Amino acid sequence: MVLCGYILNVDFSDLRKVIVLLGNAANNINQIAKRVNISNNIYKDDIQELQANYNELLETSKTILDRLLKI
């Protein structure tokens, strides 16, 4: 503060959301991998769920990056 004159209060709630979404995606991938290893099949619903999780993760990441660029 003395040298630069700036105080930054950073809200990491969005970053926590990204971490939760990454965990969800990893869990889904693990569940699908187990199912494929057991049955040698993958279901369309599983792929769609992964795509939806990925899209949510991507949009949240973009939002965070946009906010960081404004700082």
Backbone torsions as a table, in degrees:
resi	resn	phi	psi	omega
1	MET	NA	-43.2	-177.3
2	VAL	-65.4	-41.1	-175.5
3	LEU	-80.8	-43.7	-173.3
4	CYS	-102.1	-30.6	-178.2
5	GLY	82.1	14.1	-178.3
6	TYR	-116.5	139.2	169.4
7	ILE	-124.4	123.4	179.5
8	LEU	-109.8	123.7	171.8
9	ASN	-104.1	110.7	-175.0
10	VAL	-103.8	129.0	177.5
11	ASP	-95.0	114.5	-177.2
12	PHE	-97.0	14.7	-177.7
13	SER	-63.2	-37.6	177.7
14	ASP	-68.0	-36.2	178.2
15	LEU	-65.7	-38.8	175.7
16	ARG	-61.6	-38.1	178.6
17	LYS	-63.0	-41.4	178.1
18	VAL	-62.0	-42.0	179.6
19	ILE	-63.1	-41.2	177.3
20	VAL	-63.8	-43.5	179.8
21	LEU	-63.9	-39.2	176.6
22	LEU	-62.8	-41.4	177.0
23	GLY	-62.5	-42.2	177.8
24	ASN	-61.9	-44.6	-179.9
25	ALA	-63.5	-42.2	179.0
26	ALA	-63.0	-42.0	177.7
27	ASN	-62.8	-42.9	178.9
28	ASN	-62.1	-42.8	179.3
29	ILE	-62.7	-43.1	178.9
30	ASN	-62.8	-42.4	179.3
31	GLN	-64.0	-42.2	179.4
32	ILE	-66.4	-41.9	179.1
33	ALA	-60.8	-41.9	177.9
34	LYS	-62.2	-44.8	-178.8
35	ARG	-64.2	-41.3	179.8
36	VAL	-65.8	-40.9	179.6
37	ASN	-64.7	-32.2	-179.7
38	ILE	-81.2	-46.1	-171.3
39	SER	-107.5	-10.0	-175.5
40	ASN	60.5	24.7	177.8
41	ASN	-127.5	151.1	171.5
42	ILE	-129.4	141.7	-174.5
43	TYR	-101.5	145.0	179.9
44	LYS	-58.0	-38.3	178.9
45	ASP	-62.2	-37.3	178.2
46	ASP	-63.7	-43.6	179.8
47	ILE	-65.1	-42.0	179.2
48	GLN	-64.8	-37.5	177.7
49	GLU	-65.4	-41.9	176.9
50	LEU	-62.5	-41.6	179.1
51	GLN	-63.5	-41.1	179.2
52	ALA	-65.1	-43.0	177.6
53	ASN	-62.9	-42.0	179.1
54	TYR	-63.0	-43.9	-179.6
55	ASN	-63.8	-40.5	177.4
56	GLU	-64.4	-41.6	178.1
57	LEU	-63.4	-42.3	179.7
58	LEU	-64.3	-45.2	-179.7
59	GLU	-64.9	-41.1	178.4
60	THR	-65.0	-41.0	178.2
61	SER	-62.8	-41.9	178.3
62	LYS	-62.3	-40.9	178.5
63	THR	-61.3	-44.4	-180.0
64	ILE	-63.5	-45.7	-179.9
65	LEU	-62.8	-40.0	177.1
66	ASP	-60.8	-43.2	179.3
67	ARG	-65.8	-39.9	179.1
68	LEU	-66.0	-35.0	178.8
69	LEU	-67.0	-23.8	-179.9
70	LYS	-80.4	-14.2	-178.9
71	ILE	-75.2	NA	NA
